[in-house]
Every structure is written in structure tokens, then in C-alpha cells.
Amino acid sequence: MLGIDSKAARSAWTYALVLLTICALYLIRKTLLAFVIALMFAYLLYPLVEATERRLPWKTRTPAVLLPFVLILGLLTGFWMVIRNPVRNEVHQLREQIKSKDFKNNLRQWYPLGLPIGAEIADNYTQIESQALGMMPQLGKGLRAAARDFINLFIIPILSFFLLKDGPSIRDSLVELWFDPGPSCERKRAVEGILKDAHALILEYMRALLFLCLATLIAFTIVLSLMRVPYATLLALIAFPLEFVPLVGPLTSAIVIVGVAEFYHYPHVVGLVVFLLVYRLFQDYVLSPHLMNKSVKLHPVLVMFGVFAGGELGGVGGIFLSVPILAVGRLVYYELSKRLALWRDPPKPALCPSCKEIYAEET
């Protein structure tokens, strides 16, 4: 009718719908990123929720989800009470040194790796101040973006709470939405198997990542304090969240620590670099393989590609999510390959003992 092929029209509509979906996902990528980060945060609390739910007599899941949040808040409060005075003293000392008259001269004498970076910053200090004043009209836009990110800090725990509370029912509803009800659908069983394996993989990855970050915080606080590195507690607190970001985070924390030590003329910079290298080797080749399963491990080239691609698409959040997304993608690829191999070469049905005897007599 009217020269329109119905099959071609359906294909064109499908392609247009897929393209519109991709465009919509790209436009709301920041919102999706907040939801995914909330999901990863929920995985950090999932073991506590499961352990609490097994020990509570209540039928509802809400108290089991609420208690870990209260526990985490109490632990963070206690941790802050312990490190509050050292951090406050170091921040006050840093503020006084920046305000001192000798700060600019010390900055001019800062030559990391033999490069006159400090002198370049000191010579352009006045120009930097004028540029900062010229950027004042853009301050409102930056403040709005910072306010949005600050609001996300409150939204993420709320989303994590609901994901922990209603996560199983949400998963079952999504599966039932895309597939026919009942256990007879082969694709449904395959998707449920993939979701189960992905759940175990992400849970193990987040647990291992949390232990690695805590190990970095404890090791850096103790060793840097014993080595009398300037601002040891602040540097350890900076290295702790950066450990969540693969590849880029540890490298950034190492550069910051060595740069601060070099700026304040720390006499044992070589020993500090040796400690950072030894700790990185210990974490990458001893601690991390012990905590993570082989299914989580990825080739370094693939990790580098994921880190740079995630940074282009989602900034720091994209870098943080690059490794788990690649690991889940690898899991889905191998699962689909296994299903495809079974479809091409299905296994022969097993015969009972009596059937084997009859088959042997006939042949």
C-alpha cells in the first residue's frame, strides 16, 4: 500500500527506536551514573544486610537494611573523632605556611624531577590571580554544578537504601517484564544465570576494593607517620578515596605524596618512593589476587582502555565504573558464547541402563 513495505517499515522503526534509546541514555548519563554508584554502594553494604536479616526475627527487610546504615554512620563518626585533632592541626599548619611570606620563595625553589614547575607557578602567580578574578562570572555555573554533585551525595545513600530493600523484587519484575512467566523460557533461565553470576562478581569486586582501600589508609597512615612525612594523615586520607579509582587513583596519590615531600624538602624522598613501589607491588600481586577471583581480573591493556574511555564518557565516575562494567561484559560474553556453543552442538540425552542394553542389542 502506497509503496510501503511493512517489513521494511518495522525494521526502520526498530532502528529508529534503538537510536533514540541510545541518545536518551547519553543525555541522562549523569543520572544513570548516580544510580549505578548507588548500586555499587549498596553492594558494599549487602553482606551486612544479609547477616543482619538472618539474625533478626522480623519479617520485614527494612530494619535489616537500616541497621547497617546506622552502623556505618557510627563507625565514620568514631573514625572522625580519632583523626579530628591530627587533621585539624595539619590543616592549620598548611594554612599558616601558605599565608607566610616565605611560601612564594619556597615555591620558586621547588624543582620536582629537575623541572622548574615551582618557579613557573611563582612567576605566573599574579597572572593566575587576575585570571581567577576574570572567571568570576562563571562562578555561578560552577557553584550550581557543585551543588548538584553535593545533592547527589545525599541521593546516593537514599537510592542505595531502596535498592537494598527492594532489589530482589525489582530484579524479578524486570525479568518478568521482558520474558514470559514460568520456568520454561530458555532465554529467561540464561538471563537469570547471568544476573546471578554478575551479582556474585560485583559483590566480590566491591568487597575486595573496600579491603584494599582500608589497607591503603592504614598502611599509609602508619608508615608515613613513622617516616615523618609532612602532612602524613592528610596524605593518607587523600589516598584512601583515590584507591577506589582504578589505575588513575593510585598513580595520582603517589604523585601527590612525592610532590608534597619534594616541596617541603623531605630528606628521604628515595625511601618514600621505594615504599610506594613496594606497597604497590604487594597490593597488585599479593593482596589483590588473594581477594579477587580470576573472573574479576582483566588484562592491563583492557583496563587502560576502560579507564580512558570511562573518563571520556563519565569523568571520575566513569573511571570508577570502568573495571566492573568490563568484568560484567566479559562475563556476559563468555556466558553467551557457552550458550551459543550448546545451541550449535547440543549434548546427547543420557540413556538409562535398560535403554543402553536395548540399544546395544539392536546395534
N, C-alpha and C positions, 0 to 999 in steps of 0.2 A: 504493500500500500504506500503510495506516494514515493516509491523507490527506496523505502527504508527497510533494511534487513533487520528483523527483530533480534537475531542472534548477534549481529554486529553492534546493534544499539545496546544490548545488555552488556556486551564486552566493553564498549566505550563508557557506559555508566559505571561499570566496576572500576575501570582505570581512573575515571574522574573521582570516584568516591575514595579510592586509595590515596590519590594525590592530595585531595582535600584533607584527609585524615593526617597525612604526614605534615602538611602545612599547619594544621591546627596544633599538632603535637609540638612543632617547632615554636609556635607563638606562645604556648603555655609551658615552655620548657622549665622556666624558673619555678612555677607552681609544682610541676611534676618532680622537680629536683627536691623541693621541700618535702613532698610526700615520700620520696624514696629515702631521704635522710631520716625521716621519722620512722620509716620501716627498718632501717639499719639500727637506729637507736632502740627500737622495740626488740630487735634480736639480741641486743646487749642485755636486756632485762628478762628475756624469755626464760632462761634457766631458773632465775629466782622466782618467776611467776609459777612455773611448773612445780618447783619444790614447795612453794607456799600452798599451792592449790591441793597438793597431795596430803598436806598436814592439817588443812583447815576442814572443819566439819560442815561448813556452809555449802549449800547447793549452788549459789550464785558465784560467778567468777570475779565479780567486782572487787571484793576485799583482797583476793589473791593478787590482783593487778595493782591495787592501790598501795599495799604494804611495801613492795619493792621501791616504789617512788619515794615513799616516806623514808625508807632505809637509805636510799642513795642521797637524799637531801640531808639526812643526818650525818652521813659519812663526809659529804662535801663540807658541811658546816664545821665538823670536828677537824678536818684537814686544814681548813682555812684558819681556825683558831690556833693551830700548831704553827703554821708558817706565816701568820699575820705579822708578827713583830720583825722577823728577819726580812720579809719582803718590804715592809714599811721602811725599815732602816736603809735598805739598799736603794729604794726609790728616792728617799730623801737625800741620800748621798749622791745619787745620779743627778738629781735636780740641782743640787748645790754646785756640782762640778760643771754642769752646763752653764750655769749663771756666772761662774768665776771668770776673771779676766784672762787667765792662762788657758782657757779652753780653746780659743782660736789658735794660739801658738802650738798647743799640743796637737790640734787637728792638722796644722800645717806640717808637722813633723811625722805624721802618720804615713808610712810607706809600706802598705801590705804587698808582699811578694815583689818588693822593689819598685812598685808603681806609685807615682805621685798623686794618689787619689785624694789624700787629705789636703794637699796644697791646692789642688784643683777646686775642691769644695770651699776652702777658705777664701780663695781668690774670687769666687763667684758668690760669696755669701750675701753681699749687698744686692747683687742681681737676683738671687733667689728670693730675697725679701720683697723686692719690687714686683717680681712675677707673682708671688703669693698675694700681694695686695691687688694686682690686676685680675686675679682669679676670684676675687670676692663675689662678683655677680653670679658665678657658678656654684657658690657655696650652698645656696638654697637647694639646688638639684642634688648635690652630694648629701646634704642633710636628709632629704626625703628618701634617697636610696638607703642611707644608713638606718633611718627609722624603719623602713620596710624590712631590712635584714634583722633589726633588733626585734621587731614584732615576730618574725619567723622563729626567733629563739623561744618565744612563748608558745607559738603554734605547734612546733615540732613535738614537745612533750605531750600536748593535748592529743595530737594525732597518734602518737605512739600509744597513749592510753587506750584509745578506741581500737587501734589495731590489735593490741594485746587482748582486749576484752572480747572483740567480735571477729578476730581474724579467721578462725576456722569456719564460721558461718559465712563470712564474706567470700572465702575461697570456694566453698561448696556452692554458693549461689552463682558465682561466676562460671564455674564448671557446668552447672545445670543450665545456665543461660545459653551456652554455646553448643551443648550436646544434649541429645535426647536422654530423658531419665531412664534409670535402670542400668544394671551392670553389663548388659550385652554389647554395648558400643566399644569396639576395639580402640578407636581413637580416644575415647574418653579415658579408658584404662591407661593408655600411653601417656596422656597429658597428666593424669593423676600421679603416675610414676615419676614423670619429670618434675612435677611440683614437689613431690616428696623428697626426691634427691636434691633439688635446689634448696629446699628448706634446710636439710641437713648440712649442705655445703656452706650456705651463708651463715648459719648458726655457728659452725666450726670456725669459719673465717673471722667473724666478729669476736668470738671468744679469744682466739689466738691473737688478734690485733690488740684487744684490750690488755692482755697479759704482756705483750711486747711494749706497749706504751707505758704501762706501770713499771716494767723492768727498766725502761729508759729513764723514767722520772726518778726512781730510787737510786739507780747506778750513777746518774749524772749529779744528783744532789750530794751523794756521799763522796764520790771521787773528786768532783770539782771543789768541794769544800775542803777536803783533805789536801788537795794540791794548791789551795789558797788562790784559786782563780777569781778575779774580780767579778762581783755580782753572780756568784755561783748559783744561788737559789733562783734568781730571776732567769738565768740561762736554762736551768733545768725545767722551769715552768714553761719556757718558750719551746723547748724541745719536746715536751710531753704532747701537746696537741699536734705538732708538726709530724709526729710519728704516725698519725692516722693517714697522712697523705703519702702514698707510695712514691718512692724514688726521689721526688722533689723535696718532700718534707725533711727527711734525714740529711740530705745534702744542704738544704737551707740552714738547718740548725747547726750543722758543723761549720759552715761558713760564718755564721753569726758568732759562734763561740770563739773561733780562732781570730775573727776580726776584732772582737772586744778585747781579747787577750793581747793582740798585737797593738791595739790603740793605747792601752794602758801600760805598755812596755813590760808585759809579763815575762819573767826571765826563763821560764821553762815551756816555751811555745812548742819546741820539738817534742818534748814529752807529752804535751797535751795532744798534739797531732797523732802521736803513736797510740795514745789511749783511745782516741776516736776511731782510728783504723782497726785496732784490735777488738774494740767493742762491736764495730760494725761487722767484722768477720765472724765474731762469736754469735751475734744475733742472726746473721743471714745463713750461716752454715751449721750452727749447732741448735740454737734455741728455736728459730722459726721452723726448720724441718721437723723438730720434735713436736711442736704444737699444731702444725698444719698437716693435713692429709695430702697425698700426692695429687688428688684431684684438684686441689686449690693451686698447686704450683703451676706457673706458666713460664714460657720461655722469656728470657730477658728482653729480646727484641720485641715480642708481642706486648710485654709490659710497657716498654718505652713508647710504642705506637699508641697504646691505650691511654697513657698519661698525657701525651701531647694532643691527641685527638679529644680526650675529655676536657683538657684545658681550653681548647678552642671552642668547644660546644657549651660547656657549663662552668668555666672558671675553676676555682678551687674545689667546688663541689663535684664537678665533672672529673677532676683528677682523683678525688677520693673514691668515687664510684667506679672508676675505670677497671680496677682489678676484679671486684666481684662481678661486674657485668660481663667481663671477658671470661671469667671462670664459669658463670652460668651459661654463657653462649657456647663454651666448649662442651659443657655437659649436655646441652640440648643437641649439639651437632653429633656427638657420639651416640646419644640415645636414638636419634633419627636414623643414623647410619645402621645401627643394630636392627632397628625395626625394618628398614629397607632390605637389609640382608635376609632377614627372616621371611619377608614377603616374597623375595625372589627365589629363595631356596627354603621352603617350609620344611620343618622336621617331619620325618615319617612317624605315623602313630605307633605307639608301643603295642605289642601283642601280648595277650595273656598266655600263660603256659599251655592251656589246652589248644588255643589257636595256633601256637607255634608248632605243636605236634601235628595238627591237621595240615598246616602249611608245608611242613617237612614231608609228610606222606604224599601230598599232591605233587611236590616237585621232585 
